[in-house]
């Protein structure tokens, strides 16, 4: 039975939590179920899958034309990691040694380490030097 994800893997350039860029809303529902909320203030259709109601921890997808353009974690769900073993709570050093070619971008209050690969951007977010989130975006999608 499909359920909101409480664990998932970022495969850089390919998928996050089993959801690939270009997947349909039906594909996401099949993988993660129908227990989701919709962002009311997001510019694109955005589905939010939280493991527990009203607790901001889980994953989400952004859709354009019924297709996934971004897959992301919400806050820092503990059991998520990358294929290479960088997990929530990993240190900045672990990220840097695992992805030495990642581009570093400082944002308001956090850092993003980005890997561009075949039409996709994979992002590892750090807060105070610790991994707190993942994102997989279609090229051209804004962080």
PADRENTOR-853823 format. One record per atom (N, C-alpha, C): residue in three letters; atom name; x, y, z. Coordinates in Angstrom, 3 decimals, decimal comma. Example, Ala and Ser with C-alpha at 12.3 -4.5 7.8 and 13.67 -1.06 7.14 Angstrom:
2
@resn ALA; name N; X 13,190; Y -5,690; Z 7,800 $
@resn ALA; name CA; X 12,300; Y -4,500; Z 7,800 $
@resn ALA; name C; X 13,200; Y -3,300; Z 7,800 $
@resn SER; name N; X 12,850; Y -2,250; Z 7,080 $
@resn SER; name CA; X 13,670; Y -1,060; Z 7,140 $
@resn SER; name C; X 12,900; Y 0,030; Z 7,870 $
***
This chain:
143
@resn UNK; name N; X 0,835; Y -1,180; Z 0,000 $
@resn UNK; name CA; X 0,000; Y 0,000; Z 0,000 $
@resn UNK; name C; X 0,884; Y 1,250; Z 0,000 $
@resn UNK; name N; X 0,546; Y 2,227; Z -0,783 $
@resn UNK; name CA; X 1,306; Y 3,470; Z -0,842 $
@resn UNK; name C; X 1,096; Y 4,268; Z 0,432 $
@resn UNK; name N; X 2,155; Y 4,945; Z 0,847 $
@resn UNK; name CA; X 2,070; Y 5,777; Z 2,052 $
@resn UNK; name C; X 3,005; Y 6,959; Z 1,887 $
@resn UNK; name N; X 2,700; Y 8,050; Z 2,568 $
@resn UNK; name CA; X 3,619; Y 9,180; Z 2,518 $
@resn UNK; name C; X 5,013; Y 8,712; Z 2,926 $
@resn UNK; name N; X 6,030; Y 9,191; Z 2,255 $
@resn UNK; name CA; X 7,375; Y 8,671; Z 2,508 $
@resn UNK; name C; X 7,924; Y 9,086; Z 3,865 $
@resn UNK; name N; X 8,453; Y 8,108; Z 4,603 $
@resn UNK; name CA; X 9,157; Y 8,449; Z 5,835 $
@resn UNK; name C; X 10,647; Y 8,174; Z 5,676 $
@resn UNK; name N; X 11,025; Y 7,624; Z 4,517 $
@resn UNK; name CA; X 12,426; Y 7,404; Z 4,167 $
@resn UNK; name C; X 12,528; Y 7,478; Z 2,654 $
@resn UNK; name N; X 13,673; Y 7,903; Z 2,178 $
@resn UNK; name CA; X 13,849; Y 7,975; Z 0,742 $
@resn UNK; name C; X 15,299; Y 8,181; Z 0,383 $
@resn UNK; name N; X 15,586; Y 7,970; Z -0,895 $
@resn UNK; name CA; X 16,944; Y 8,082; Z -1,400 $
@resn UNK; name C; X 16,972; Y 9,078; Z -2,548 $
@resn UNK; name N; X 17,955; Y 9,990; Z -2,507 $
@resn UNK; name CA; X 18,219; Y 10,887; Z -3,628 $
@resn UNK; name C; X 19,222; Y 10,195; Z -4,531 $
@resn UNK; name N; X 18,809; Y 9,902; Z -5,752 $
@resn UNK; name CA; X 19,710; Y 9,407; Z -6,782 $
@resn UNK; name C; X 19,991; Y 10,624; Z -7,659 $
@resn UNK; name N; X 21,168; Y 11,253; Z -7,482 $
@resn UNK; name CA; X 21,441; Y 12,509; Z -8,184 $
@resn UNK; name C; X 21,140; Y 12,430; Z -9,682 $
@resn UNK; name N; X 20,389; Y 13,441; Z -10,138 $
@resn UNK; name CA; X 20,020; Y 13,531; Z -11,540 $
@resn UNK; name C; X 18,898; Y 12,618; Z -11,978 $
@resn UNK; name N; X 18,386; Y 11,773; Z -11,061 $
@resn UNK; name CA; X 17,408; Y 10,770; Z -11,475 $
@resn UNK; name C; X 16,111; Y 10,784; Z -10,671 $
@resn UNK; name N; X 16,191; Y 10,652; Z -9,338 $
@resn UNK; name CA; X 14,960; Y 10,539; Z -8,544 $
@resn UNK; name C; X 15,218; Y 10,904; Z -7,088 $
@resn UNK; name N; X 14,120; Y 11,162; Z -6,399 $
@resn UNK; name CA; X 14,150; Y 11,395; Z -4,956 $
@resn UNK; name C; X 12,954; Y 10,669; Z -4,363 $
@resn UNK; name N; X 13,212; Y 9,757; Z -3,450 $
@resn UNK; name CA; X 12,127; Y 8,984; Z -2,840 $
@resn UNK; name C; X 11,364; Y 8,146; Z -3,842 $
@resn UNK; name N; X 12,034; Y 7,766; Z -4,933 $
@resn UNK; name CA; X 11,404; Y 6,958; Z -5,968 $
@resn UNK; name C; X 10,666; Y 7,753; Z -7,028 $
@resn UNK; name N; X 10,535; Y 9,073; Z -6,848 $
@resn UNK; name CA; X 9,826; Y 9,927; Z -7,801 $
@resn UNK; name C; X 10,838; Y 10,577; Z -8,749 $
@resn UNK; name N; X 10,624; Y 10,390; Z -10,036 $
@resn UNK; name CA; X 11,496; Y 10,967; Z -11,061 $
@resn UNK; name C; X 10,896; Y 12,237; Z -11,623 $
@resn UNK; name N; X 11,762; Y 13,102; Z -12,116 $
@resn UNK; name CA; X 11,268; Y 14,287; Z -12,833 $
@resn UNK; name C; X 10,495; Y 13,824; Z -14,055 $
@resn UNK; name N; X 9,387; Y 14,480; Z -14,354 $
@resn UNK; name CA; X 8,547; Y 14,093; Z -15,482 $
@resn UNK; name C; X 7,471; Y 13,089; Z -15,125 $
@resn UNK; name N; X 7,526; Y 12,535; Z -13,920 $
@resn UNK; name CA; X 6,481; Y 11,597; Z -13,489 $
@resn UNK; name C; X 5,139; Y 12,332; Z -13,450 $
@resn UNK; name N; X 4,068; Y 11,598; Z -13,573 $
@resn UNK; name CA; X 2,737; Y 12,194; Z -13,520 $
@resn UNK; name C; X 2,232; Y 12,224; Z -12,081 $
@resn UNK; name N; X 1,179; Y 12,993; Z -11,872 $
@resn UNK; name CA; X 0,543; Y 13,031; Z -10,555 $
@resn UNK; name C; X 0,064; Y 11,629; Z -10,172 $
@resn UNK; name N; X -0,426; Y 10,869; Z -11,139 $
@resn UNK; name CA; X -0,870; Y 9,495; Z -10,874 $
@resn UNK; name C; X 0,302; Y 8,625; Z -10,418 $
@resn UNK; name N; X 1,483; Y 8,822; Z -11,016 $
@resn UNK; name CA; X 2,676; Y 8,076; Z -10,588 $
@resn UNK; name C; X 3,000; Y 8,382; Z -9,134 $
@resn UNK; name N; X 2,946; Y 9,664; Z -8,768 $
@resn UNK; name CA; X 3,255; Y 10,077; Z -7,394 $
@resn UNK; name C; X 2,235; Y 9,475; Z -6,432 $
@resn UNK; name N; X 0,970; Y 9,523; Z -6,785 $
@resn UNK; name CA; X -0,069; Y 8,942; Z -5,920 $
@resn UNK; name C; X 0,145; Y 7,441; Z -5,738 $
@resn UNK; name N; X 0,551; Y 6,769; Z -6,801 $
@resn UNK; name CA; X 0,798; Y 5,331; Z -6,731 $
@resn UNK; name C; X 1,963; Y 5,033; Z -5,767 $
@resn UNK; name N; X 2,992; Y 5,867; Z -5,791 $
@resn UNK; name CA; X 4,160; Y 5,673; Z -4,926 $
@resn UNK; name C; X 3,928; Y 6,135; Z -3,491 $
@resn UNK; name N; X 3,339; Y 7,305; Z -3,332 $
@resn UNK; name CA; X 3,259; Y 7,949; Z -2,022 $
@resn UNK; name C; X 1,848; Y 8,020; Z -1,456 $
@resn UNK; name N; X 0,850; Y 7,629; Z -2,214 $
@resn UNK; name CA; X -0,518; Y 7,608; Z -1,717 $
@resn UNK; name C; X -1,276; Y 8,903; Z -1,969 $
@resn UNK; name N; X -2,483; Y 8,967; Z -1,436 $
@resn UNK; name CA; X -3,374; Y 10,113; Z -1,652 $
@resn UNK; name C; X -3,491; Y 11,020; Z -0,436 $
@resn UNK; name N; X -2,737; Y 10,720; Z 0,617 $
@resn UNK; name CA; X -2,786; Y 11,532; Z 1,833 $
@resn UNK; name C; X -1,780; Y 12,677; Z 1,712 $
@resn UNK; name N; X -2,224; Y 13,745; Z 1,064 $
@resn UNK; name CA; X -1,353; Y 14,901; Z 0,874 $
@resn UNK; name C; X -2,154; Y 16,186; Z 0,989 $
@resn UNK; name N; X -1,428; Y 17,241; Z 1,247 $
@resn UNK; name CA; X -2,035; Y 18,567; Z 1,253 $
@resn UNK; name C; X -1,565; Y 19,321; Z 0,026 $
@resn UNK; name N; X -2,234; Y 20,407; Z -0,265 $
@resn UNK; name CA; X -1,847; Y 21,258; Z -1,397 $
@resn UNK; name C; X -1,391; Y 22,609; Z -0,862 $
@resn UNK; name N; X -0,300; Y 23,080; Z -1,407 $
@resn UNK; name CA; X 0,186; Y 24,403; Z -1,029 $
@resn UNK; name C; X -0,736; Y 25,444; Z -1,655 $
@resn UNK; name N; X -1,259; Y 26,317; Z -0,842 $
@resn UNK; name CA; X -2,199; Y 27,338; Z -1,336 $
@resn UNK; name C; X -1,498; Y 28,591; Z -1,833 $
@resn UNK; name N; X -0,240; Y 28,783; Z -1,458 $
@resn UNK; name CA; X 0,469; Y 30,007; Z -1,844 $
@resn UNK; name C; X 1,590; Y 29,769; Z -2,852 $
@resn UNK; name N; X 1,783; Y 28,543; Z -3,271 $
@resn UNK; name CA; X 2,857; Y 28,228; Z -4,228 $
@resn UNK; name C; X 2,438; Y 28,631; Z -5,642 $
@resn UNK; name N; X 3,379; Y 29,105; Z -6,458 $
@resn UNK; name CA; X 3,043; Y 29,530; Z -7,814 $
@resn UNK; name C; X 2,647; Y 28,374; Z -8,741 $
@resn UNK; name N; X 3,118; Y 27,161; Z -8,449 $
@resn UNK; name CA; X 2,758; Y 25,971; Z -9,229 $
@resn UNK; name C; X 2,048; Y 24,981; Z -8,320 $
@resn UNK; name N; X 1,326; Y 24,056; Z -8,909 $
@resn UNK; name CA; X 0,666; Y 23,020; Z -8,117 $
@resn UNK; name C; X 1,724; Y 22,259; Z -7,318 $
@resn UNK; name N; X 1,547; Y 22,224; Z -6,001 $
@resn UNK; name CA; X 2,521; Y 21,591; Z -5,116 $
@resn UNK; name C; X 1,780; Y 20,704; Z -4,125 $
@resn UNK; name N; X 2,190; Y 19,439; Z -4,092 $
@resn UNK; name CA; X 1,585; Y 18,459; Z -3,193 $
@resn UNK; name C; X 2,560; Y 18,177; Z -2,058 $
@resn UNK; name N; X 2,053; Y 18,209; Z -0,827 $
@resn UNK; name CA; X 2,876; Y 18,046; Z 0,356 $
@resn UNK; name C; X 2,478; Y 16,776; Z 1,097 $
@resn UNK; name N; X 3,418; Y 15,875; Z 1,261 $
@resn UNK; name CA; X 3,181; Y 14,585; Z 1,897 $
@resn UNK; name C; X 3,887; Y 14,575; Z 3,243 $
@resn UNK; name N; X 3,133; Y 14,704; Z 4,313 $
@resn UNK; name CA; X 3,687; Y 14,671; Z 5,663 $
@resn UNK; name C; X 3,324; Y 13,350; Z 6,305 $
@resn UNK; name N; X 4,275; Y 12,771; Z 7,007 $
@resn UNK; name CA; X 4,038; Y 11,481; Z 7,650 $
@resn UNK; name C; X 2,931; Y 11,588; Z 8,693 $
@resn UNK; name N; X 2,915; Y 12,702; Z 9,419 $
@resn UNK; name CA; X 1,887; Y 12,936; Z 10,425 $
@resn UNK; name C; X 1,219; Y 14,263; Z 10,123 $
@resn UNK; name N; X -0,091; Y 14,301; Z 10,211 $
@resn UNK; name CA; X -0,843; Y 15,516; Z 9,912 $
@resn UNK; name C; X -0,345; Y 16,699; Z 10,747 $
@resn UNK; name N; X -0,211; Y 17,817; Z 10,087 $
@resn UNK; name CA; X 0,172; Y 19,090; Z 10,717 $
@resn UNK; name C; X 1,601; Y 19,104; Z 11,267 $
@resn UNK; name N; X 2,390; Y 18,118; Z 10,927 $
@resn UNK; name CA; X 3,799; Y 18,091; Z 11,319 $
@resn UNK; name C; X 4,631; Y 18,304; Z 10,056 $
@resn UNK; name N; X 5,347; Y 19,409; Z 9,956 $
@resn UNK; name CA; X 6,042; Y 19,740; Z 8,714 $
@resn UNK; name C; X 7,319; Y 18,931; Z 8,512 $
@resn UNK; name N; X 7,142; Y 17,649; Z 8,217 $
@resn UNK; name CA; X 8,284; Y 16,783; Z 7,943 $
@resn UNK; name C; X 7,818; Y 15,703; Z 6,982 $
@resn UNK; name N; X 8,469; Y 15,624; Z 5,832 $
@resn UNK; name CA; X 8,094; Y 14,643; Z 4,834 $
@resn UNK; name C; X 8,715; Y 14,994; Z 3,504 $
@resn UNK; name N; X 7,886; Y 15,015; Z 2,471 $
@resn UNK; name CA; X 8,375; Y 15,298; Z 1,126 $
@resn UNK; name C; X 7,267; Y 15,947; Z 0,317 $
@resn UNK; name N; X 7,648; Y 16,509; Z -0,817 $
@resn UNK; name CA; X 6,669; Y 17,151; Z -1,679 $
@resn UNK; name C; X 7,095; Y 17,112; Z -3,133 $
@resn UNK; name N; X 6,145; Y 17,427; Z -3,986 $
@resn UNK; name CA; X 6,413; Y 17,527; Z -5,421 $
@resn UNK; name C; X 5,769; Y 18,788; Z -5,966 $
@resn UNK; name N; X 6,420; Y 19,356; Z -6,949 $
@resn UNK; name CA; X 5,869; Y 20,496; Z -7,684 $
@resn UNK; name C; X 5,560; Y 19,988; Z -9,087 $
@resn UNK; name N; X 4,394; Y 20,391; Z -9,592 $
@resn UNK; name CA; X 3,954; Y 19,915; Z -10,901 $
@resn UNK; name C; X 3,703; Y 21,078; Z -11,852 $
@resn UNK; name N; X 3,950; Y 20,835; Z -13,099 $
@resn UNK; name CA; X 3,618; Y 21,775; Z -14,164 $
@resn UNK; name C; X 3,038; Y 20,958; Z -15,303 $
@resn UNK; name N; X 1,813; Y 21,274; Z -15,679 $
@resn UNK; name CA; X 1,156; Y 20,486; Z -16,721 $
@resn UNK; name C; X 0,955; Y 19,041; Z -16,318 $
@resn UNK; name N; X 0,772; Y 18,802; Z -15,018 $
@resn UNK; name CA; X 0,529; Y 17,447; Z -14,534 $
@resn UNK; name C; X 1,773; Y 16,593; Z -14,406 $
@resn UNK; name N; X 2,955; Y 17,180; Z -14,619 $
@resn UNK; name CA; X 4,217; Y 16,436; Z -14,540 $
@resn UNK; name C; X 5,131; Y 17,032; Z -13,465 $
@resn UNK; name N; X 5,883; Y 16,174; Z -12,801 $
@resn UNK; name CA; X 6,780; Y 16,594; Z -11,724 $
@resn UNK; name C; X 7,951; Y 17,396; Z -12,294 $
@resn UNK; name N; X 8,136; Y 18,610; Z -11,745 $
@resn UNK; name CA; X 9,284; Y 19,445; Z -12,108 $
@resn UNK; name C; X 10,250; Y 19,584; Z -10,940 $
@resn UNK; name N; X 9,820; Y 19,208; Z -9,741 $
@resn UNK; name CA; X 10,684; Y 19,238; Z -8,562 $
@resn UNK; name C; X 10,170; Y 18,236; Z -7,536 $
@resn UNK; name N; X 11,106; Y 17,593; Z -6,852 $
@resn UNK; name CA; X 10,809; Y 16,684; Z -5,740 $
@resn UNK; name C; X 11,705; Y 17,142; Z -4,599 $
@resn UNK; name N; X 11,164; Y 17,249; Z -3,386 $
@resn UNK; name CA; X 11,950; Y 17,817; Z -2,294 $
@resn UNK; name C; X 11,538; Y 17,237; Z -0,953 $
@resn UNK; name N; X 12,462; Y 17,325; Z 0,006 $
@resn UNK; name CA; X 12,122; Y 16,954; Z 1,370 $
@resn UNK; name C; X 11,560; Y 18,187; Z 2,069 $
@resn UNK; name N; X 10,738; Y 17,952; Z 3,059 $
@resn UNK; name CA; X 10,176; Y 19,025; Z 3,878 $
@resn UNK; name C; X 10,827; Y 18,910; Z 5,244 $
@resn UNK; name N; X 11,486; Y 19,955; Z 5,634 $
@resn UNK; name CA; X 12,301; Y 20,041; Z 6,829 $
@resn UNK; name C; X 13,365; Y 18,963; Z 6,759 $
@resn UNK; name N; X 13,536; Y 18,123; Z 7,728 $
@resn UNK; name CA; X 14,649; Y 17,168; Z 7,741 $
@resn UNK; name C; X 14,190; Y 15,781; Z 8,175 $
@resn UNK; name N; X 13,430; Y 15,078; Z 7,325 $
@resn UNK; name CA; X 12,991; Y 13,739; Z 7,707 $
@resn UNK; name C; X 14,199; Y 12,813; Z 7,900 $
@resn UNK; name N; X 14,317; Y 12,238; Z 9,072 $
@resn UNK; name CA; X 15,534; Y 11,559; Z 9,529 $
@resn UNK; name C; X 16,058; Y 10,444; Z 8,628 $
@resn UNK; name N; X 15,232; Y 9,649; Z 8,039 $
@resn UNK; name CA; X 15,698; Y 8,454; Z 7,330 $
@resn UNK; name C; X 16,051; Y 8,699; Z 5,853 $
@resn UNK; name N; X 16,121; Y 9,929; Z 5,419 $
@resn UNK; name CA; X 16,444; Y 10,215; Z 4,024 $
@resn UNK; name C; X 17,950; Y 10,332; Z 3,845 $
@resn UNK; name N; X 18,428; Y 9,912; Z 2,651 $
@resn UNK; name CA; X 19,859; Y 9,943; Z 2,352 $
@resn UNK; name C; X 20,057; Y 9,987; Z 0,837 $
@resn UNK; name N; X 21,316; Y 10,158; Z 0,436 $
@resn UNK; name CA; X 21,630; Y 10,068; Z -0,986 $
@resn UNK; name C; X 22,098; Y 8,648; Z -1,289 $
@resn UNK; name N; X 22,133; Y 8,320; Z -2,546 $
@resn UNK; name CA; X 22,603; Y 6,994; Z -2,960 $
@resn UNK; name C; X 24,023; Y 6,735; Z -2,443 $
@resn UNK; name N; X 24,808; Y 7,815; Z -2,356 $
@resn UNK; name CA; X 26,196; Y 7,704; Z -1,913 $
@resn UNK; name C; X 26,342; Y 7,722; Z -0,387 $
@resn UNK; name N; X 25,236; Y 7,783; Z 0,358 $
@resn UNK; name CA; X 25,282; Y 7,668; Z 1,795 $
@resn UNK; name C; X 25,296; Y 8,960; Z 2,591 $
@resn UNK; name N; X 25,168; Y 10,110; Z 1,935 $
@resn UNK; name CA; X 25,041; Y 11,371; Z 2,670 $
@resn UNK; name C; X 23,618; Y 11,407; Z 3,214 $
@resn UNK; name N; X 23,500; Y 11,494; Z 4,527 $
@resn UNK; name CA; X 22,186; Y 11,398; Z 5,176 $
@resn UNK; name C; X 21,836; Y 12,691; Z 5,890 $
@resn UNK; name N; X 20,573; Y 12,811; Z 6,272 $
@resn UNK; name CA; X 20,177; Y 13,928; Z 7,122 $
@resn UNK; name C; X 21,069; Y 13,887; Z 8,357 $
@resn UNK; name N; X 21,627; Y 15,025; Z 8,704 $
@resn UNK; name CA; X 22,521; Y 15,098; Z 9,849 $
@resn UNK; name C; X 23,985; Y 14,923; Z 9,500 $
@resn UNK; name N; X 24,293; Y 14,527; Z 8,253 $
@resn UNK; name CA; X 25,695; Y 14,418; Z 7,839 $
@resn UNK; name C; X 26,358; Y 15,787; Z 7,889 $
@resn UNK; name N; X 27,665; Y 15,791; Z 8,037 $
@resn UNK; name CA; X 28,417; Y 17,034; Z 8,134 $
@resn UNK; name C; X 28,737; Y 17,618; Z 6,761 $
@resn UNK; name N; X 29,079; Y 18,889; Z 6,781 $
@resn UNK; name CA; X 29,502; Y 19,578; Z 5,561 $
@resn UNK; name C; X 30,715; Y 18,878; Z 4,945 $
@resn UNK; name N; X 31,627; Y 18,410; Z 5,774 $
@resn UNK; name CA; X 32,806; Y 17,706; Z 5,279 $
@resn UNK; name C; X 32,404; Y 16,458; Z 4,504 $
@resn UNK; name N; X 31,422; Y 15,732; Z 5,007 $
@resn UNK; name CA; X 30,949; Y 14,526; Z 4,298 $
@resn UNK; name C; X 30,385; Y 14,896; Z 2,931 $
@resn UNK; name N; X 29,627; Y 15,979; Z 2,865 $
@resn UNK; name CA; X 29,057; Y 16,428; Z 1,589 $
@resn UNK; name C; X 30,167; Y 16,829; Z 0,626 $
@resn UNK; name N; X 31,127; Y 17,608; Z 1,110 $
@resn UNK; name CA; X 32,217; Y 18,100; Z 0,273 $
@resn UNK; name C; X 33,085; Y 16,967; Z -0,263 $
@resn UNK; name N; X 33,383; Y 15,980; Z 0,567 $
@resn UNK; name CA; X 34,212; Y 14,868; Z 0,093 $
@resn UNK; name C; X 33,438; Y 13,921; Z -0,821 $
@resn UNK; name N; X 32,144; Y 13,800; Z -0,606 $
@resn UNK; name CA; X 31,326; Y 12,924; Z -1,455 $
@resn UNK; name C; X 31,034; Y 13,567; Z -2,805 $
@resn UNK; name N; X 30,809; Y 14,884; Z -2,813 $
@resn UNK; name CA; X 30,472; Y 15,610; Z -4,038 $
@resn UNK; name C; X 31,436; Y 16,786; Z -4,230 $
@resn UNK; name N; X 32,693; Y 16,515; Z -4,552 $
@resn UNK; name CA; X 33,690; Y 17,590; Z -4,651 $
@resn UNK; name C; X 33,412; Y 18,593; Z -5,767 $
@resn UNK; name N; X 32,625; Y 18,225; Z -6,773 $
@resn UNK; name CA; X 32,339; Y 19,144; Z -7,884 $
@resn UNK; name C; X 31,055; Y 19,939; Z -7,682 $
@resn UNK; name N; X 30,375; Y 19,732; Z -6,565 $
@resn UNK; name CA; X 29,111; Y 20,451; Z -6,316 $
@resn UNK; name C; X 29,371; Y 21,948; Z -6,192 $
@resn UNK; name N; X 28,501; Y 22,726; Z -6,793 $
@resn UNK; name CA; X 28,562; Y 24,177; Z -6,705 $
@resn UNK; name C; X 27,974; Y 24,609; Z -5,370 $
@resn UNK; name N; X 28,660; Y 25,517; Z -4,705 $
@resn UNK; name CA; X 28,215; Y 25,996; Z -3,388 $
@resn UNK; name C; X 27,511; Y 27,335; Z -3,547 $
@resn UNK; name N; X 26,315; Y 27,431; Z -3,019 $
@resn UNK; name CA; X 25,552; Y 28,674; Z -3,053 $
@resn UNK; name C; X 25,069; Y 28,993; Z -1,643 $
@resn UNK; name N; X 25,327; Y 30,209; Z -1,216 $
@resn UNK; name CA; X 24,830; Y 30,641; Z 0,094 $
@resn UNK; name C; X 23,475; Y 31,314; Z -0,104 $
@resn UNK; name N; X 22,543; Y 30,904; Z 0,705 $
@resn UNK; name CA; X 21,206; Y 31,469; Z 0,672 $
@resn UNK; name C; X 20,948; Y 32,096; Z 2,039 $
@resn UNK; name N; X 19,814; Y 32,675; Z 2,208 $
@resn UNK; name CA; X 19,476; Y 33,286; Z 3,490 $
@resn UNK; name C; X 19,355; Y 32,237; Z 4,582 $
@resn UNK; name N; X 20,372; Y 32,137; Z 5,439 $
@resn UNK; name CA; X 20,315; Y 31,229; Z 6,569 $
@resn UNK; name C; X 20,769; Y 29,805; Z 6,311 $
@resn UNK; name N; X 21,058; Y 29,436; Z 5,067 $
@resn UNK; name CA; X 21,495; Y 28,075; Z 4,778 $
@resn UNK; name C; X 22,392; Y 28,071; Z 3,549 $
@resn UNK; name N; X 22,940; Y 26,916; Z 3,224 $
@resn UNK; name CA; X 23,748; Y 26,742; Z 2,022 $
@resn UNK; name C; X 23,143; Y 25,641; Z 1,174 $
@resn UNK; name N; X 23,351; Y 25,734; Z -0,130 $
@resn UNK; name CA; X 22,924; Y 24,691; Z -1,049 $
@resn UNK; name C; X 24,147; Y 24,202; Z -1,814 $
@resn UNK; name N; X 24,279; Y 22,895; Z -1,935 $
@resn UNK; name CA; X 25,329; Y 22,286; Z -2,761 $
@resn UNK; name C; X 24,614; Y 21,645; Z -3,932 $
@resn UNK; name N; X 24,944; Y 22,112; Z -5,139 $
@resn UNK; name CA; X 24,193; Y 21,709; Z -6,324 $
@resn UNK; name C; X 25,048; Y 20,909; Z -7,294 $
@resn UNK; name N; X 24,442; Y 19,840; Z -7,825 $
@resn UNK; name CA; X 25,050; Y 19,002; Z -8,839 $
@resn UNK; name C; X 24,159; Y 19,039; Z -10,071 $
@resn UNK; name N; X 24,686; Y 19,528; Z -11,177 $
@resn UNK; name CA; X 23,914; Y 19,546; Z -12,424 $
@resn UNK; name C; X 24,255; Y 18,286; Z -13,212 $
@resn UNK; name N; X 23,212; Y 17,628; Z -13,723 $
@resn UNK; name CA; X 23,430; Y 16,378; Z -14,446 $
@resn UNK; name C; X 22,245; Y 16,102; Z -15,370 $
@resn UNK; name N; X 22,501; Y 15,992; Z -16,628 $
@resn UNK; name CA; X 21,521; Y 15,589; Z -17,647 $
@resn UNK; name C; X 20,128; Y 16,194; Z -17,469 $
@resn UNK; name N; X 20,043; Y 17,524; Z -17,469 $
@resn UNK; name CA; X 18,752; Y 18,192; Z -17,409 $
@resn UNK; name C; X 18,152; Y 18,319; Z -16,025 $
@resn UNK; name N; X 18,911; Y 17,929; Z -14,998 $
@resn UNK; name CA; X 18,409; Y 17,998; Z -13,628 $
@resn UNK; name C; X 19,461; Y 18,616; Z -12,720 $
@resn UNK; name N; X 18,984; Y 19,182; Z -11,641 $
@resn UNK; name CA; X 19,868; Y 19,706; Z -10,604 $
@resn UNK; name C; X 19,500; Y 19,002; Z -9,300 $
@resn UNK; name N; X 20,494; Y 18,381; Z -8,695 $
@resn UNK; name CA; X 20,306; Y 17,745; Z -7,394 $
@resn UNK; name C; X 20,896; Y 18,683; Z -6,351 $
@resn UNK; name N; X 20,174; Y 18,880; Z -5,247 $
@resn UNK; name CA; X 20,602; Y 19,834; Z -4,235 $
@resn UNK; name C; X 20,635; Y 19,167; Z -2,862 $
@resn UNK; name N; X 21,710; Y 19,455; Z -2,140 $
@resn UNK; name CA; X 21,828; Y 19,064; Z -0,736 $
@resn UNK; name C; X 21,839; Y 20,370; Z 0,051 $
@resn UNK; name N; X 20,909; Y 20,524; Z 0,979 $
@resn UNK; name CA; X 20,813; Y 21,748; Z 1,781 $
@resn UNK; name C; X 21,490; Y 21,538; Z 3,128 $
@resn UNK; name N; X 22,261; Y 22,544; Z 3,550 $
@resn UNK; name CA; X 22,932; Y 22,503; Z 4,852 $
@resn UNK; name C; X 22,512; Y 23,696; Z 5,682 $
@resn UNK; name N; X 22,311; Y 23,446; Z 6,947 $
@resn UNK; name CA; X 22,013; Y 24,500; Z 7,914 $
@resn UNK; name C; X 23,007; Y 24,327; Z 9,053 $
@resn UNK; name N; X 23,777; Y 25,362; Z 9,328 $
@resn UNK; name CA; X 24,815; Y 25,300; Z 10,359 $
@resn UNK; name C; X 25,757; Y 24,118; Z 10,149 $
@resn UNK; name N; X 26,113; Y 23,850; Z 8,889 $
@resn UNK; name CA; X 27,086; Y 22,812; Z 8,574 $
@resn UNK; name C; X 26,577; Y 21,390; Z 8,631 $
@resn UNK; name N; X 25,242; Y 21,216; Z 8,689 $
@resn UNK; name CA; X 24,640; Y 19,886; Z 8,798 $
@resn UNK; name C; X 23,565; Y 19,732; Z 7,722 $
@resn UNK; name N; X 23,509; Y 18,563; Z 7,086 $
@resn UNK; name CA; X 22,508; Y 18,306; Z 6,042 $
@resn UNK; name C; X 21,107; Y 18,336; Z 6,645 $
@resn UNK; name N; X 20,223; Y 19,133; Z 6,014 $
@resn UNK; name CA; X 18,848; Y 19,275; Z 6,490 $
@resn UNK; name C; X 17,804; Y 19,060; Z 5,396 $
@resn UNK; name N; X 18,234; Y 18,819; Z 4,142 $
@resn UNK; name CA; X 17,242; Y 18,609; Z 3,101 $
@resn UNK; name C; X 17,845; Y 18,250; Z 1,762 $
@resn UNK; name N; X 16,969; Y 17,724; Z 0,879 $
@resn UNK; name CA; X 17,353; Y 17,354; Z -0,480 $
@resn UNK; name C; X 16,314; Y 17,888; Z -1,452 $
@resn UNK; name N; X 16,750; Y 18,064; Z -2,680 $
@resn UNK; name CA; X 15,877; Y 18,566; Z -3,731 $
@resn UNK; name C; X 16,352; Y 17,999; Z -5,056 $
@resn UNK; name N; X 15,433; Y 17,728; Z -5,947 $
@resn UNK; name CA; X 15,741; Y 17,352; Z -7,320 $
@resn UNK; name C; X 14,876; Y 18,230; Z -8,198 $
@resn UNK; name N; X 15,516; Y 19,018; Z -9,054 $
@resn UNK; name CA; X 14,811; Y 20,019; Z -9,856 $
@resn UNK; name C; X 15,070; Y 19,825; Z -11,335 $
@resn UNK; name N; X 14,081; Y 20,124; Z -12,155 $
@resn UNK; name CA; X 14,312; Y 20,227; Z -13,583 $
@resn UNK; name C; X 15,148; Y 21,467; Z -13,827 $
@resn UNK; name N; X 16,070; Y 21,397; Z -14,768 $
@resn UNK; name CA; X 16,859; Y 22,593; Z -15,080 $
@resn UNK; name C; X 15,906; Y 23,733; Z -15,437 $
@resn UNK; name N; X 16,193; Y 24,917; Z -14,926 $
@resn UNK; name CA; X 15,337; Y 26,069; Z -15,157 $
@resn UNK; name C; X 14,368; Y 26,324; Z -14,017 $
@resn UNK; name N; X 14,195; Y 25,339; Z -13,112 $
@resn UNK; name CA; X 13,336; Y 25,527; Z -11,943 $
@resn UNK; name C; X 14,131; Y 26,287; Z -10,905 $
@resn UNK; name N; X 13,523; Y 27,264; Z -10,255 $
@resn UNK; name CA; X 14,211; Y 28,058; Z -9,242 $
@resn UNK; name C; X 14,165; Y 27,375; Z -7,885 $
@resn UNK; name N; X 15,250; Y 27,567; Z -7,123 $
@resn UNK; name CA; X 15,292; Y 27,035; Z -5,761 $
@resn UNK; name C; X 14,497; Y 27,973; Z -4,877 $
***
